[in-house]
Amino acid sequence: MEQQISRAGFRPPWSRGGCGPGGGGTHEGPGGDARLSRLPWFSSLALAVFVTVGTGFAAEAQPDREQLDAFARVLLLAGPALLVLRRRYPVLCVLGVALSAALYLGAGYPYGPIFITVAVACFAAIVSGHRAAAWWAIGLLWAGHLLVGHLLYRHLPPEGDVGAPWGPEVGVAAWVVAVLVGSELVRVRREQWIHARAERAAAEARRADEERLRIARELHDVLAHSISVINVQAGVGLALLDSDPEQARTALTTIKAASKEALGEVRQVLDTLRTSGAAPRAPAPGLDRLPELVEQAAAAGLTVGVDTRGERVALSPGADLAAFRIVQEALTNVVRHSGSRTAHVRIGYGAGVLTLRVDDEGPATGDEAGGSGNGLVGMRERAAALGGTIEAGPRPDGGFRVKAVLPLKPKETP
């Protein structure tokens, strides 16, 4: 039938990490192993190696700074270790990485690639939607850098430090702004992608719903009309089986023809479901098959008069099908619910509109004949899909009237 569409095209951040908002998440059992496997172990390990090796080379060029000791190594590895949790706990990660970098600077160790871990943590926090935490973390780190380099350097290692010049602070500020702006751009692009993906999923769901409604209308109209004819003729056949076998035979012949036609139309609808995207092998019915409806109604004991007014124009397949089904359903309702054995169909081609009117003289029989009560709803849906209207109700002089007004496209008007 319609394609099975997953409406979970994107998941909230915590579903990818394996824990709910505010939840700690555990790693027990197979689910915990899967969550552990989704953590960014490889990239964090690569950063740890790069930061450690890069800082060693940087220390050789900065003999006036403190030598790298065990505490320095712990601080260098603390950042990459926290980055393992950057997808599940981005706020904790960015604050912890910024704190470790601030302690590293305050201890007077050599400048080096430790700031890359801060950039990665800020990027992860901003992309996941925790902008305030990222801005606060990098802002406090920058403020700490300024305090250490320009005010507190006399009281902190290394001994004899003369403080940092103000000129390089422009480059530091540019680096901070670049990290923040780049992260914001990625966040905005990601949100746009998620929104576009959600819109595509919603559009596919709407198309599936519309297709379901179309199929439901087609099956209802086909089966309701044919089964109503079969119901009437079966009653006639049973009543005349003994007294007038020839008339009963005629009724059975009508039942056979109606059921064959119904099976053909149902098969056509089902074929469109089995071959997704393929065109149906038989054309959809239209007003050119109105004589067949009249014959079927006559077989059910209903006399139908047809009056066409205005210059006939070619209808689009959708409008032609809708017009046929509306007339079909209206005549089916006459067979089911009216005591009148006559009906009148008027088709009017006007300036940009097609008017359909089906009248019967009544009175209503109150017999549902197995009806579902969805006929008028289906007619209104068909008309509304084309921008038209349906009016259905008792006539002032008795009986019942169904009137449909369907707008036609400009190219279809005379």
Protein Blocks (a to p, Z undefined) as FASTA:
>chain_A
ZZdddfklbccfklmnopaehiabiaehjklmmmmmmpcfklmmmmmmmmmmmmmmmmmm
mmmbccddfklmmmmmmmmmmmmmmmmmmmlmmmmmmmmmmmmmmnopacdfklmmmmmm
mmmmmmnopamlmmmmmmmmmmmmmmmmmmmmmmpccehiabjafklmmmmmmmmmmmmm
mmmmmmmmmmmmmmmmmmmmmmmmmmmmmmmmmmmmmmmmmmmmmmmmmmmmmmmmmmmm
mmmmmlmmmmmmmmmmmmmmmmmmmmmmmmmmmmghiacfbdcddfklmmmmmmmmmmno
pacddddedjdddddfklmmmmmmmmmmmmmmmmmmpcbfbdcddddddehiacddddde
bjaehinnlpahlmmmmmmmmmmmnopacdddddfkgpjdddddddddfklpZZ
